[in-house]
Amino acid sequence: MKIRFAILVFLASNIASVPLVQAAPVKRIDPGAVIPVPEAGSASPAFISRVTYGPVDVVCPEEHGTIEIKSGQMFLTRVNRTGMRLTLDGNSPSHARPVDDETYQYEIGNAECRLAMRVRLQIRLGDEWRTAPLPYWSRPSVPREEKADLAKAMMEMMKTRRGTESPPPLPPPPQMLGDGSSIGEAFFYDRVSEAAPETGCFQAAGSYEIGPGGVSFIFLGALPGDLNRFAIERDDINRYQGRLLFTNATCRFQITVGGSVKSGVEWVPMTIDNPI
């Protein structure tokens, strides 16, 4: 736990200075490959996977932060540094929302440019990859009235238990990384325990950047223990939608990225450089 937190703090504070060992657009890179652990005082190798957009003539937002994967769930923590303009002008601080019962969309944007990632978790059952559903409460298909009734029932149950149990602890304050505060968002999924319960999903800690140049992820390799023991595959859908797969033998996160820019009254998709 301490090692993972230290890696997140380091990457959030030193994204631009991390030495990279893989930056070219390739089909597969492997931060989890068996590499000798560096000697004391030496830096761990860093692996980068990037989907690059073609040039645009509008001003797009930018964002960076950390990514963490554990227990089949994904967490993004964006860093708001001192003097940094907020990504979404006047909008909700939450950037993630369900778009169907299996997919989250994480989007930043302004009046001229939108950049988005669609995130799914897939688990291997036998020879097939199956997409895990979102938690029941998050699924758009569940009627609003049904959610309201269940929420009311849960509140009544909590009131009943409150008289016999200690109140739950308050949530922790926003975590501070480097010289600015951070805002975290979680991508939760259901039925994760079906993903090979003997081995489970992988654990990962790294950093991410979203901007007009594209979307990139950086992970350190040759780490002790089971951290970052996975591979990154690139399998683009077309020249407008890039796709990255963070995968091991039992589960994988599917991240589809794309952007659009305003042209008159229409939104035009951004093209991807060197689709794979």
Backbone as CSV, one residue per row, in Angstrom:
resi,resn,N_x,N_y,N_z,CA_x,CA_y,CA_z,C_x,C_y,C_z
1,MET,0.830,-1.201,0.000,0.000,0.000,0.000,0.866,1.254,0.000
2,LYS,1.908,1.289,0.859,2.775,2.453,0.914,3.531,2.641,-0.391
3,ILE,3.959,1.521,-1.009,4.686,1.620,-2.284,3.787,2.194,-3.358
4,ARG,2.526,1.721,-3.424,1.599,2.207,-4.445,1.333,3.702,-4.256
5,PHE,1.136,4.140,-3.016,0.878,5.559,-2.766,2.090,6.403,-3.144
6,ALA,3.293,5.919,-2.815,4.503,6.673,-3.158,4.651,6.821,-4.666
7,ILE,4.302,5.782,-5.422,4.385,5.840,-6.883,3.402,6.862,-7.425
8,LEU,2.180,6.870,-6.893,1.179,7.828,-7.362,1.617,9.261,-7.098
9,VAL,2.154,9.524,-5.904,2.611,10.875,-5.588,3.759,11.278,-6.500
10,PHE,4.714,10.357,-6.726,5.865,10.662,-7.582,5.423,10.981,-8.998
11,LEU,4.542,10.157,-9.574,4.117,10.373,-10.952,3.285,11.635,-11.084
12,ALA,2.446,11.920,-10.081,1.638,13.132,-10.151,2.502,14.381,-10.114
13,SER,3.640,14.303,-9.436,4.502,15.479,-9.273,5.597,15.564,-10.316
14,ASN,5.880,14.462,-11.027,7.028,14.437,-11.916,6.714,13.824,-13.264
15,ILE,5.507,14.009,-13.771,5.105,13.372,-15.024,6.053,13.716,-16.161
16,ALA,6.426,14.980,-16.261,7.250,15.405,-17.395,8.687,14.913,-17.308
17,SER,9.151,14.530,-16.101,10.555,14.181,-15.932,10.818,12.686,-15.902
18,VAL,9.765,11.864,-16.010,9.956,10.413,-15.954,10.616,9.927,-17.235
19,PRO,11.761,9.191,-17.168,12.391,8.669,-18.379,11.564,7.542,-18.971
20,LEU,11.272,7.637,-20.265,10.403,6.675,-20.917,11.207,5.669,-21.717
21,VAL,10.750,4.409,-21.688,11.417,3.378,-22.467,10.562,2.938,-23.652
22,GLN,9.313,3.403,-23.742,8.457,3.006,-24.854,7.465,4.112,-25.126
23,ALA,7.632,4.829,-26.221,6.705,5.909,-26.540,6.148,5.790,-27.952
24,ALA,6.675,4.921,-28.787,6.224,4.786,-30.167,4.863,4.084,-30.212
25,PRO,4.039,4.355,-31.239,2.761,3.659,-31.363,2.987,2.198,-31.756
26,VAL,2.772,1.302,-30.806,2.996,-0.118,-31.045,1.749,-0.885,-30.643
27,LYS,1.697,-2.149,-31.065,0.536,-2.981,-30.810,0.450,-3.417,-29.355
28,ARG,1.602,-3.661,-28.721,1.592,-4.185,-27.344,2.872,-3.786,-26.621
29,ILE,2.724,-3.327,-25.383,3.864,-3.121,-24.501,3.556,-3.823,-23.192
30,ASP,4.593,-4.118,-22.420,4.413,-5.004,-21.268,5.142,-4.480,-20.044
31,PRO,4.514,-3.585,-19.252,5.146,-3.153,-18.001,5.350,-4.303,-17.023
32,GLY,4.560,-5.383,-17.159,4.667,-6.503,-16.240,5.676,-7.539,-16.643
33,ALA,6.466,-7.295,-17.699,7.482,-8.245,-18.110,8.500,-8.448,-16.996
34,VAL,9.090,-9.578,-16.991,10.084,-9.905,-15.967,11.367,-9.151,-16.278
35,ILE,11.591,-8.058,-15.544,12.777,-7.224,-15.701,13.486,-7.169,-14.359
36,PRO,14.798,-7.285,-14.316,15.489,-7.199,-13.029,15.167,-5.891,-12.315
37,VAL,14.931,-5.971,-11.014,14.662,-4.771,-10.225,15.912,-3.893,-10.236
38,PRO,15.774,-2.590,-10.528,16.943,-1.716,-10.599,17.720,-1.678,-9.289
39,GLU,19.007,-1.434,-9.396,19.828,-1.297,-8.206,19.455,-0.037,-7.447
40,ALA,19.844,0.016,-6.193,19.544,1.176,-5.356,20.073,2.448,-6.018
41,GLY,19.238,3.461,-6.077,19.634,4.726,-6.682,19.306,4.828,-8.157
42,SER,18.908,3.703,-8.782,18.552,3.714,-10.204,17.036,3.824,-10.363
43,ALA,16.607,4.487,-11.441,15.174,4.673,-11.679,14.572,3.435,-12.332
44,SER,13.321,3.134,-11.994,12.600,2.051,-12.662,12.250,2.481,-14.073
45,PRO,12.245,1.547,-15.035,11.856,1.915,-16.402,10.388,2.307,-16.451
46,ALA,10.057,3.284,-17.290,8.686,3.751,-17.427,8.169,3.397,-18.818
47,PHE,6.935,2.916,-18.869,6.301,2.537,-20.118,5.152,3.488,-20.392
48,ILE,5.076,3.998,-21.608,4.003,4.914,-21.969,3.206,4.341,-23.133
49,SER,1.890,4.456,-23.030,0.998,4.082,-24.118,0.171,5.311,-24.457
50,ARG,0.132,5.666,-25.751,-0.460,6.933,-26.144,-1.294,6.775,-27.409
51,VAL,-2.434,7.458,-27.427,-3.240,7.637,-28.635,-3.150,9.113,-28.977
52,THR,-2.602,9.437,-30.154,-2.312,10.819,-30.522,-3.331,11.336,-31.527
53,TYR,-3.851,12.559,-31.273,-4.768,13.201,-32.205,-4.000,14.031,-33.231
54,GLY,-4.622,14.247,-34.384,-4.077,15.169,-35.362,-4.244,16.609,-34.889
55,PRO,-3.527,17.553,-35.504,-3.592,18.957,-35.075,-4.976,19.548,-35.283
56,VAL,-5.368,20.444,-34.377,-6.643,21.156,-34.483,-6.377,22.650,-34.302
57,ASP,-7.295,23.488,-34.771,-7.107,24.938,-34.708,-7.993,25.587,-33.659
58,VAL,-8.391,24.809,-32.629,-9.159,25.352,-31.508,-8.399,25.063,-30.218
59,VAL,-8.811,25.713,-29.150,-8.178,25.504,-27.849,-8.915,24.397,-27.106
60,CYS,-8.201,23.297,-26.839,-8.787,22.170,-26.108,-8.313,22.185,-24.653
61,PRO,-9.111,21.635,-23.745,-8.701,21.560,-22.345,-7.599,20.530,-22.155
62,GLU,-6.940,20.603,-21.028,-5.901,19.642,-20.659,-6.116,19.206,-19.222
63,GLU,-5.726,17.965,-18.962,-5.867,17.425,-17.612,-4.811,16.346,-17.393
64,HIS,-4.303,16.248,-16.164,-3.413,15.142,-15.838,-3.653,14.726,-14.394
65,GLY,-3.222,13.507,-14.102,-3.420,12.976,-12.760,-2.906,11.566,-12.671
66,THR,-3.452,10.793,-11.751,-2.998,9.433,-11.526,-4.119,8.450,-11.799
67,ILE,-3.735,7.231,-12.143,-4.675,6.133,-12.362,-4.288,4.995,-11.440
68,GLU,-5.282,4.387,-10.834,-5.042,3.232,-9.969,-6.089,2.168,-10.289
69,ILE,-5.650,0.918,-10.359,-6.529,-0.219,-10.593,-6.303,-1.223,-9.473
70,LYS,-7.369,-1.614,-8.809,-7.274,-2.621,-7.754,-8.639,-3.267,-7.567
71,SER,-8.614,-4.577,-7.280,-9.836,-5.337,-7.019,-10.869,-5.189,-8.133
72,GLY,-10.400,-5.062,-9.371,-11.319,-4.973,-10.491,-12.044,-3.644,-10.595
73,GLN,-11.539,-2.613,-9.948,-12.119,-1.280,-10.032,-11.035,-0.303,-10.486
74,MET,-11.434,0.810,-11.091,-10.481,1.793,-11.584,-10.756,3.153,-10.956
75,PHE,-9.675,3.887,-10.656,-9.791,5.188,-10.011,-8.894,6.190,-10.741
76,LEU,-9.455,7.329,-11.106,-8.695,8.440,-11.677,-8.695,9.592,-10.674
77,THR,-7.518,10.140,-10.421,-7.391,11.280,-9.517,-6.714,12.398,-10.283
78,ARG,-7.478,13.419,-10.640,-6.906,14.521,-11.402,-6.321,15.552,-10.441
79,VAL,-5.217,16.135,-10.841,-4.487,17.063,-9.991,-4.830,18.483,-10.393
80,ASN,-5.270,19.262,-9.448,-5.567,20.681,-9.677,-4.453,21.506,-9.060
81,ARG,-3.473,21.880,-9.848,-2.341,22.621,-9.321,-2.678,24.105,-9.157
82,THR,-1.912,24.754,-8.301,-2.119,26.166,-8.050,-2.003,26.964,-9.346
83,GLY,-2.995,27.791,-9.631,-2.964,28.621,-10.840,-3.439,27.912,-12.079
84,MET,-3.833,26.640,-11.969,-4.280,25.885,-13.133,-5.764,26.145,-13.379
85,ARG,-6.144,26.450,-14.611,-7.547,26.705,-14.949,-8.350,25.415,-14.855
86,LEU,-9.542,25.490,-14.276,-10.394,24.325,-14.189,-10.748,23.825,-15.584
87,THR,-10.868,22.508,-15.710,-11.067,21.906,-17.016,-12.431,22.227,-17.604
88,LEU,-13.467,22.084,-16.804,-14.823,22.309,-17.303,-15.331,23.639,-16.769
89,ASP,-15.482,24.605,-17.636,-15.890,25.948,-17.223,-17.336,25.940,-16.748
90,GLY,-17.507,26.113,-15.429,-18.842,26.253,-14.872,-19.635,24.968,-14.774
91,ASN,-19.049,23.820,-15.096,-19.781,22.569,-15.050,-19.507,21.816,-13.759
92,SER,-20.205,20.711,-13.569,-20.019,19.879,-12.389,-18.571,19.378,-12.320
93,PRO,-18.023,19.272,-11.087,-16.659,18.752,-10.981,-16.538,17.288,-11.368
94,SER,-17.664,16.569,-11.448,-17.623,15.164,-11.853,-17.546,15.072,-13.367
95,HIS,-16.575,14.309,-13.864,-16.384,14.150,-15.305,-16.873,12.793,-15.818
96,ALA,-17.213,11.866,-14.924,-17.586,10.513,-15.324,-19.088,10.306,-15.153
97,ARG,-19.667,9.561,-16.105,-21.089,9.220,-16.013,-21.328,7.926,-16.777
98,PRO,-22.315,7.132,-16.364,-22.664,5.932,-17.126,-23.376,6.317,-18.411
99,VAL,-23.016,5.671,-19.514,-23.726,5.892,-20.776,-24.585,4.689,-21.158
100,ASP,-24.281,3.525,-20.580,-25.156,2.359,-20.674,-24.848,1.487,-19.468
101,ASP,-25.438,0.295,-19.403,-25.298,-0.542,-18.210,-23.920,-1.175,-18.063
102,GLU,-23.029,-0.952,-19.037,-21.703,-1.573,-18.980,-20.568,-0.571,-19.168
103,THR,-20.879,0.698,-19.403,-19.862,1.648,-19.853,-19.949,2.967,-19.103
104,TYR,-18.764,3.451,-18.661,-18.645,4.817,-18.166,-18.023,5.690,-19.257
105,GLN,-18.424,6.949,-19.294,-17.749,7.919,-20.143,-17.138,9.000,-19.266
106,TYR,-15.838,9.232,-19.467,-15.108,10.290,-18.765,-14.791,11.358,-19.783
107,GLU,-15.313,12.572,-19.585,-15.214,13.609,-20.606,-14.778,14.940,-20.002
108,ILE,-13.875,15.618,-20.704,-13.551,17.005,-20.399,-13.824,17.814,-21.660
109,GLY,-14.107,19.091,-21.498,-14.417,19.860,-22.692,-14.673,21.319,-22.407
110,ASN,-14.814,22.071,-23.480,-15.198,23.477,-23.421,-16.112,23.756,-24.610
111,ALA,-16.311,25.025,-24.942,-17.245,25.374,-26.013,-16.742,24.967,-27.389
112,GLU,-15.441,24.667,-27.521,-14.862,24.366,-28.835,-14.365,22.940,-28.983
113,CYS,-14.158,22.235,-27.885,-13.465,20.945,-27.961,-13.946,20.025,-26.855
114,ARG,-14.142,18.747,-27.212,-14.520,17.723,-26.241,-13.576,16.533,-26.385
115,LEU,-13.097,16.024,-25.271,-12.210,14.865,-25.245,-12.809,13.833,-24.299
116,ALA,-12.923,12.591,-24.744,-13.651,11.599,-23.962,-12.936,10.254,-23.950
117,MET,-13.158,9.503,-22.874,-12.737,8.113,-22.756,-13.947,7.291,-22.319
118,ARG,-14.159,6.172,-22.976,-15.196,5.231,-22.559,-14.512,4.009,-21.948
119,VAL,-14.956,3.623,-20.748,-14.256,2.613,-19.959,-15.176,1.432,-19.685
120,ARG,-14.670,0.234,-19.991,-15.368,-1.012,-19.674,-14.403,-1.980,-18.988
121,LEU,-14.951,-2.833,-18.136,-14.193,-3.936,-17.561,-14.687,-5.229,-18.176
122,GLN,-13.756,-6.046,-18.652,-14.105,-7.354,-19.202,-13.397,-8.435,-18.412
123,ILE,-14.107,-9.522,-18.143,-13.553,-10.638,-17.389,-13.566,-11.890,-18.260
124,ARG,-12.547,-12.710,-18.095,-12.434,-13.933,-18.892,-13.171,-15.071,-18.194
125,LEU,-14.118,-15.665,-18.908,-14.842,-16.837,-18.452,-14.628,-17.926,-19.481
126,GLY,-13.775,-18.885,-19.145,-13.414,-19.908,-20.125,-12.581,-19.291,-21.231
127,ASP,-13.056,-19.425,-22.454,-12.343,-18.877,-23.609,-12.923,-17.545,-24.077
128,GLU,-13.854,-16.972,-23.320,-14.528,-15.767,-23.766,-14.250,-14.596,-22.827
129,TRP,-14.243,-13.387,-23.415,-14.223,-12.154,-22.640,-15.652,-11.646,-22.529
130,ARG,-16.120,-11.416,-21.306,-17.460,-10.907,-21.096,-17.388,-9.571,-20.360
131,THR,-18.219,-8.641,-20.769,-18.207,-7.306,-20.173,-18.965,-7.306,-18.856
132,ALA,-18.318,-6.810,-17.813,-18.945,-6.746,-16.491,-19.943,-5.593,-16.450
133,PRO,-21.078,-5.784,-15.786,-22.056,-4.695,-15.692,-21.652,-3.674,-14.629
134,LEU,-22.207,-2.490,-14.737,-22.049,-1.492,-13.697,-22.886,-1.895,-12.485
135,PRO,-22.584,-1.354,-11.304,-23.448,-1.626,-10.151,-24.893,-1.242,-10.454
136,TYR,-25.801,-1.934,-9.811,-27.226,-1.745,-10.085,-27.639,-0.280,-10.009
137,TRP,-27.153,0.437,-8.992,-27.548,1.826,-8.789,-27.087,2.735,-9.930
138,SER,-26.049,2.333,-10.647,-25.477,3.194,-11.678,-26.043,2.930,-13.062
139,ARG,-26.823,1.879,-13.222,-27.276,1.486,-14.559,-28.389,2.409,-15.061
140,PRO,-28.196,3.001,-16.243,-29.238,3.887,-16.782,-30.556,3.176,-17.054
141,SER,-30.537,1.869,-17.260,-31.759,1.143,-17.589,-32.690,0.966,-16.401
142,VAL,-32.188,1.137,-15.187,-33.037,0.976,-14.005,-33.927,2.201,-13.872
143,PRO,-35.248,2.028,-13.806,-36.152,3.192,-13.725,-35.841,4.065,-12.512
144,ARG,-35.990,5.354,-12.699,-35.701,6.308,-11.619,-36.576,6.047,-10.399
145,GLU,-37.844,5.663,-10.628,-38.749,5.405,-9.509,-38.265,4.219,-8.685
146,GLU,-37.764,3.165,-9.366,-37.265,1.994,-8.654,-36.038,2.349,-7.825
147,LYS,-35.138,3.156,-8.384,-33.972,3.596,-7.625,-34.394,4.401,-6.403
148,ALA,-35.399,5.277,-6.584,-35.858,6.100,-5.467,-36.459,5.237,-4.364
149,ASP,-37.255,4.220,-4.729,-37.855,3.336,-3.727,-36.786,2.564,-2.963
150,LEU,-35.793,2.056,-3.678,-34.736,1.303,-3.012,-33.898,2.211,-2.115
151,ALA,-33.635,3.439,-2.593,-32.868,4.380,-1.768,-33.630,4.690,-0.481
152,LYS,-34.934,4.877,-0.586,-35.747,5.142,0.591,-35.702,3.964,1.559
153,ALA,-35.781,2.732,1.025,-35.735,1.548,1.887,-34.387,1.445,2.597
154,MET,-33.315,1.765,1.890,-32.001,1.708,2.514,-31.853,2.769,3.601
155,MET,-32.391,3.961,3.373,-32.332,5.004,4.387,-33.093,4.585,5.642
156,GLU,-34.245,3.948,5.458,-35.009,3.477,6.609,-34.226,2.415,7.367
157,MET,-33.566,1.518,6.634,-32.780,0.475,7.284,-31.614,1.081,8.063
158,MET,-30.975,2.112,7.503,-29.864,2.758,8.191,-30.349,3.470,9.449
159,LYS,-31.541,4.093,9.401,-32.085,4.736,10.589,-32.354,3.726,11.686
160,THR,-32.849,2.540,11.289,-33.128,1.493,12.275,-31.853,1.010,12.938
161,ARG,-30.788,0.853,12.147,-29.525,0.343,12.680,-28.772,1.405,13.468
162,ARG,-29.061,2.675,13.207,-28.293,3.750,13.827,-28.412,3.748,15.336
163,GLY,-29.543,3.251,15.833,-29.720,3.252,17.273,-28.889,2.216,17.991
164,THR,-28.404,1.195,17.272,-27.650,0.116,17.913,-26.188,0.071,17.494
165,GLU,-25.811,0.850,16.497,-24.440,0.805,16.019,-23.836,2.199,16.025
166,SER,-22.514,2.226,16.027,-21.810,3.499,15.968,-22.005,4.127,14.595
167,PRO,-22.083,5.441,14.520,-22.250,6.080,13.199,-21.043,5.828,12.325
168,PRO,-21.235,5.742,11.009,-20.103,5.492,10.109,-19.133,6.654,10.152
169,PRO,-17.831,6.392,9.928,-16.841,7.470,9.942,-17.064,8.431,8.789
170,LEU,-16.672,9.679,8.972,-16.776,10.659,7.905,-15.794,10.334,6.800
171,PRO,-16.120,10.638,5.543,-15.176,10.380,4.449,-13.931,11.228,4.625
172,PRO,-12.772,10.729,4.150,-11.536,11.492,4.292,-11.578,12.750,3.454
173,PRO,-10.834,13.795,3.838,-10.784,15.016,3.022,-10.046,14.742,1.724
174,PRO,-10.197,15.621,0.711,-9.476,15.426,-0.545,-7.985,15.286,-0.309
175,GLN,-7.378,14.318,-0.992,-5.953,14.050,-0.824,-5.126,15.117,-1.525
176,MET,-4.014,15.494,-0.907,-3.137,16.501,-1.473,-1.965,15.824,-2.156
177,LEU,-1.721,16.177,-3.403,-0.598,15.636,-4.159,0.257,16.786,-4.649
178,GLY,1.520,16.777,-4.298,2.421,17.827,-4.746,1.988,19.174,-4.200
179,ASP,1.825,20.167,-5.065,1.479,21.515,-4.629,0.028,21.874,-4.922
180,GLY,-0.824,20.882,-5.090,-2.228,21.182,-5.363,-3.124,20.093,-4.831
181,SER,-4.431,20.350,-4.797,-5.385,19.367,-4.326,-5.737,18.410,-5.451
182,SER,-6.440,17.332,-5.114,-6.816,16.349,-6.121,-8.288,16.028,-5.999
183,ILE,-8.896,15.631,-7.114,-10.286,15.208,-7.146,-10.325,13.824,-7.772
184,GLY,-10.871,12.869,-7.038,-10.880,11.494,-7.507,-12.246,11.057,-8.005
185,GLU,-12.240,10.166,-9.002,-13.466,9.569,-9.506,-13.261,8.066,-9.637
186,ALA,-14.303,7.317,-9.265,-14.212,5.858,-9.240,-15.079,5.254,-10.340
187,PHE,-14.587,4.158,-10.906,-15.305,3.398,-11.921,-15.555,2.013,-11.326
188,PHE,-16.756,1.826,-10.770,-17.087,0.582,-10.086,-17.835,-0.364,-11.018
189,TYR,-17.607,-1.662,-10.801,-18.258,-2.690,-11.613,-18.777,-3.801,-10.716
190,ASP,-19.765,-4.515,-11.228,-20.390,-5.612,-10.503,-19.830,-6.940,-11.005
191,ARG,-19.999,-7.992,-10.185,-19.610,-9.366,-10.541,-18.118,-9.502,-10.822
192,VAL,-17.317,-8.655,-10.210,-15.869,-8.734,-10.434,-15.300,-10.025,-9.879
193,SER,-15.920,-10.580,-8.834,-15.417,-11.807,-8.228,-15.466,-12.985,-9.185
194,GLU,-16.243,-12.874,-10.277,-16.288,-13.957,-11.255,-15.003,-14.049,-12.068
195,ALA,-14.168,-13.015,-12.002,-12.921,-13.003,-12.784,-11.858,-13.820,-12.075
196,ALA,-11.857,-15.113,-12.339,-10.835,-16.016,-11.800,-10.589,-15.740,-10.324
197,PRO,-11.502,-16.165,-9.424,-11.378,-15.815,-8.011,-10.075,-16.253,-7.369
198,GLU,-9.392,-17.246,-7.928,-8.139,-17.701,-7.332,-7.008,-16.704,-7.556
199,THR,-7.040,-15.974,-8.671,-5.947,-15.041,-8.977,-6.398,-13.591,-8.974
200,GLY,-7.658,-13.328,-9.323,-8.182,-11.973,-9.316,-7.615,-11.127,-10.433
201,CYS,-8.017,-9.854,-10.429,-7.544,-8.916,-11.425,-6.200,-8.349,-10.988
202,PHE,-5.539,-7.625,-11.884,-4.213,-7.083,-11.579,-4.328,-5.777,-10.789
203,GLN,-3.199,-5.379,-10.207,-3.090,-4.088,-9.525,-2.156,-3.193,-10.329
204,ALA,-2.534,-1.927,-10.465,-1.717,-1.008,-11.257,-1.768,0.382,-10.646
205,ALA,-0.673,1.110,-10.817,-0.595,2.504,-10.387,0.255,3.246,-11.398
206,GLY,-0.262,4.364,-11.899,0.469,5.127,-12.898,-0.086,6.534,-13.007
207,SER,0.146,7.162,-14.151,-0.342,8.517,-14.382,-1.013,8.585,-15.749
208,TYR,-1.793,9.636,-15.957,-2.454,9.835,-17.244,-2.430,11.310,-17.611
209,GLU,-2.562,11.563,-18.907,-2.702,12.919,-19.425,-3.749,12.911,-20.535
210,ILE,-4.614,13.926,-20.529,-5.598,14.122,-21.584,-5.440,15.546,-22.092
211,GLY,-5.377,15.721,-23.411,-5.219,17.059,-23.958,-5.376,17.055,-25.465
212,PRO,-5.118,18.184,-26.103,-5.288,18.271,-27.560,-4.346,17.348,-28.322
213,GLY,-3.234,16.967,-27.690,-2.304,16.062,-28.350,-2.699,14.607,-28.269
214,GLY,-3.672,14.275,-27.399,-4.092,12.893,-27.274,-4.249,12.477,-25.827
215,VAL,-4.279,11.159,-25.620,-4.417,10.560,-24.296,-3.234,9.629,-24.084
216,SER,-2.586,9.743,-22.930,-1.438,8.883,-22.650,-1.481,8.384,-21.215
217,PHE,-0.894,7.196,-21.020,-0.777,6.579,-19.704,0.672,6.175,-19.492
218,ILE,1.180,6.379,-18.284,2.553,6.015,-17.943,2.526,5.085,-16.731
219,PHE,3.246,3.968,-16.835,3.370,3.021,-15.735,4.844,2.655,-15.556
220,LEU,5.281,2.552,-14.317,6.633,2.103,-14.027,6.691,0.587,-14.057
221,GLY,7.786,0.041,-14.592,7.999,-1.396,-14.608,9.035,-1.806,-13.586
222,ALA,9.300,-3.098,-13.507,10.313,-3.652,-12.608,10.061,-3.250,-11.164
223,LEU,8.800,-3.298,-10.745,8.457,-2.948,-9.371,8.365,-4.214,-8.513
224,PRO,8.574,-4.088,-7.211,8.461,-5.259,-6.349,7.012,-5.715,-6.221
225,GLY,6.830,-6.985,-5.884,5.489,-7.503,-5.673,4.710,-7.664,-6.962
226,ASP,3.371,-7.524,-6.870,2.479,-7.762,-8.006,2.031,-6.479,-8.694
227,LEU,2.600,-5.352,-8.347,2.143,-4.091,-8.899,2.588,-3.926,-10.354
228,ASN,1.664,-3.508,-11.200,1.893,-3.258,-12.635,2.323,-4.513,-13.388
229,ARG,1.789,-5.648,-12.981,2.048,-6.904,-13.693,0.928,-7.144,-14.702
230,PHE,0.958,-6.378,-15.777,-0.058,-6.500,-16.815,0.542,-5.997,-18.129
231,ALA,-0.210,-6.148,-19.211,0.239,-5.677,-20.523,-0.743,-4.644,-21.055
232,ILE,-0.255,-3.797,-21.982,-1.099,-2.789,-22.630,-1.143,-3.099,-24.119
233,GLU,-2.332,-3.299,-24.651,-2.514,-3.590,-26.074,-3.243,-2.428,-26.737
234,ARG,-2.916,-2.186,-27.998,-3.543,-1.117,-28.781,-4.318,-1.758,-29.922
235,ASP,-5.596,-1.442,-30.008,-6.450,-2.039,-31.036,-7.518,-1.010,-31.427
236,ASP,-7.147,-0.070,-32.296,-8.035,1.027,-32.651,-9.255,0.541,-33.430
237,ILE,-10.379,1.245,-33.233,-11.613,0.904,-33.935,-11.583,1.446,-35.361
238,ASN,-11.207,2.718,-35.502,-11.106,3.361,-36.803,-10.219,4.591,-36.658
239,ARG,-10.187,5.463,-37.640,-9.298,6.631,-37.602,-9.802,7.737,-36.681
240,TYR,-10.958,7.518,-36.051,-11.508,8.501,-35.120,-11.573,7.998,-33.679
241,GLN,-11.458,6.683,-33.476,-11.581,6.105,-32.146,-10.406,5.167,-31.874
242,GLY,-9.570,5.535,-30.917,-8.466,4.679,-30.513,-8.879,3.818,-29.329
243,ARG,-8.250,2.662,-29.195,-8.617,1.766,-28.097,-7.365,1.173,-27.466
244,LEU,-7.314,1.234,-26.127,-6.262,0.627,-25.339,-6.871,-0.448,-24.451
245,LEU,-6.140,-1.533,-24.263,-6.568,-2.624,-23.387,-5.494,-2.846,-22.334
246,PHE,-5.843,-2.663,-21.060,-4.966,-3.004,-19.945,-5.363,-4.410,-19.525
247,THR,-4.482,-5.385,-19.715,-4.938,-6.767,-19.637,-3.958,-7.700,-18.949
248,ASN,-4.513,-8.732,-18.297,-3.746,-9.902,-17.896,-4.575,-11.127,-18.280
249,ALA,-4.284,-12.259,-17.695,-4.944,-13.484,-18.129,-6.403,-13.560,-17.701
250,THR,-6.824,-12.775,-16.711,-8.152,-12.943,-16.152,-9.074,-11.752,-16.347
251,CYS,-8.543,-10.555,-16.520,-9.422,-9.407,-16.702,-8.713,-8.351,-17.527
252,ARG,-9.490,-7.427,-18.080,-8.896,-6.338,-18.843,-9.825,-5.123,-18.822
253,PHE,-9.217,-3.956,-18.777,-9.947,-2.702,-18.897,-9.839,-2.220,-20.338
254,GLN,-10.983,-1.951,-20.929,-11.057,-1.488,-22.315,-11.328,0.011,-22.294
255,ILE,-10.389,0.801,-22.815,-10.507,2.251,-22.808,-10.525,2.743,-24.254
256,THR,-11.655,3.297,-24.674,-11.830,3.820,-26.021,-11.797,5.339,-25.959
257,VAL,-10.912,5.964,-26.725,-10.735,7.416,-26.642,-11.111,8.065,-27.965
258,GLY,-11.578,9.288,-27.863,-11.936,10.055,-29.050,-12.214,11.497,-28.663
259,GLY,-12.243,12.360,-29.659,-12.496,13.768,-29.406,-13.275,14.385,-30.545
260,SER,-13.787,15.584,-30.309,-14.504,16.308,-31.356,-14.301,17.798,-31.157
261,VAL,-14.376,18.546,-32.260,-14.201,20.001,-32.217,-15.404,20.654,-32.893
262,LYS,-15.693,21.867,-32.464,-16.836,22.606,-33.006,-16.444,23.257,-34.324
263,SER,-17.268,23.020,-35.349,-17.075,23.643,-36.649,-18.412,24.232,-37.066
264,GLY,-18.564,25.539,-36.883,-19.867,26.148,-37.124,-20.840,25.690,-36.058
265,VAL,-21.920,25.036,-36.468,-22.894,24.511,-35.513,-22.743,23.005,-35.329
266,GLU,-21.776,22.398,-36.019,-21.589,20.956,-35.976,-20.365,20.581,-35.137
267,TRP,-20.431,19.362,-34.546,-19.272,18.783,-33.873,-18.633,17.771,-34.827
268,VAL,-17.343,17.961,-35.107,-16.606,17.136,-36.063,-15.618,16.264,-35.317
269,PRO,-15.570,14.946,-35.573,-14.629,14.089,-34.846,-13.169,14.410,-35.170
270,MET,-12.324,14.338,-34.163,-10.894,14.512,-34.351,-10.308,13.228,-34.908
271,THR,-9.317,13.363,-35.770,-8.669,12.191,-36.348,-7.514,11.737,-35.448
272,ILE,-7.190,10.455,-35.563,-6.108,9.854,-34.782,-4.898,9.662,-35.699
273,ASP,-3.749,10.094,-35.236,-2.520,9.882,-35.982,-2.106,8.408,-35.911
274,ASN,-1.721,7.841,-37.025,-1.194,6.480,-37.076,-2.060,5.464,-36.354
275,PRO,-3.340,5.315,-36.764,-4.184,4.295,-36.105,-3.604,2.903,-36.284
276,ILE,-3.781,2.071,-35.284,-3.233,0.710,-35.298,-4.375,-0.297,-35.352
